[in-house]
Amino acid sequence: MSIVSPFPSSRIRSEGFSRSALQARKRAVVKTLCYRLVMVVITDFVAWVVVGGLGDAVNIGLAANVVKTGTDYVYERTWDHISWCLSTPA
């Protein structure tokens, strides 16, 4: 009997798929950009509610998310080099 994990990354490892370092970097970039796009929309909305001006809200949202995008990418790449709680193939 096989246990199926709800987490896609563990399914990828258990099904024998592997990725190169370049694929890992590309994947981290795409994940980061998609996530940050959602966060820009949320930050802009909250800033618009708080400050009342759409222009100011967009400036706040973009500035905050440019910084957060870079830090998120570095964070993801750092965790790619940490083997904590990862099992090795048998």
Secondary structure, 3 states (H helix, E strand, C coil): CCCCCCCHHHHHHHCCCCCCHHHHHHHHHHHHHHHHHHHHHHHHHHHHHHHCCHHHHHHHHHHHHHHHHHHHHHHHHHHCCCCCCCCCCC
